[in-house]
Amino acid sequence: MIIRRFRSLALCLRNTGWKTTLVYKWDRIRTGLGWPASGMLELRPKGLPYPLWLRRGRSSDMEVYRAIFIQREFAAVQLEDPPRLILDLGANVGLAAAWFLNLFPAVRIVCVEPDPVNFEHCRRNLSPYGDRVILVQGAVWSHPCLLDIQSYPSGEGREWAVTVREARVPGAATIRAWDVPSLAALAGPVRSVDLLKVDIEGSERRLFDASSAAWLPMVRNICIELHGPDCDEVFERALKPWRYSLARSGELTICSGLTAAGGQRDNLAAEKRESLVGGGSPEPLQRGTAMV
């Protein structure tokens, strides 16, 4: 137990710096002792130009922070070329996006988050990055439609477990669902999605159904958290026509260098990319963090 805690402390010090480690560990101790905790905790891991704001107490924000900035799960995402466009599907409070924005200074990220509370925290964390970020309060699905959202109260440690389903009747908890080509088009006339980051709490069953064959040719790399054997099966079936390098990091499955199984990306794949994205001129984005 002592050795494990010492290693955890050493990892935190190495990856986030001593000041941030002190603030983070003290908050974790307070929470473990059952002391009242409310409001936001400001953390600034070393290397980040802007601070991160996390919900204190038993919020899932702390678990997400630990996985991304202390354990560095996304460090396993190795891209051949610096990305120009990332789609962050299931952005939560924006911590993964902050990681990639600092790792790749020229990248633009479309962040999609259905939960309105998570979305506001995401906007706060990412607003300093200006027009490199496009925020979308909504969800991703196999096709554009309306979805009902199921969220959990803050403080239960389940803020990351937001689920959606197709709406039968529009209501107060109804949100807009986008497909992948429509989200990519928000960034302008691009030819490819350099990284598709997916953490959508089981909705990958719909995202990677048979309709995904139409847009997968525009995706070069995928980093996904799969939620159960049925999601694994659907995802593997969708990627069966593709060759890629497979890696795993924590709960992440990383598929790099997607290439058509017949060889190099052929003209058909290129034609699909052009027909799906960039066919029209999207409305100009306002200066600052864009919100859709």
Secondary structure, DSSP 8 states (H G I E B T S, - for coil): -HHHHHHHHHHHHHHH-HHHHHHHHHHHHHHHTT----SEEEE--TT-SS-EEEE-SS-THHHHHIIIIIS-GGGG---SS--SEEEEES-TTSHHHHHHHHH-TT-EEEEEE--HHHHHHHHHHHGGGGGGEEEEESEE-SSSEEEEEE---TTSS-TT--EEEE-SS--TTEEEEE-HHHHHHTT-S-S-BSEEEE--TTTHHHHTSGGGGGTGGGB--EEEE--SHHHHHHHHHHTTTEEEEEEEETTEEEEEEEEETTSS--HHHHHHHHHHSSSS------SSSEE-
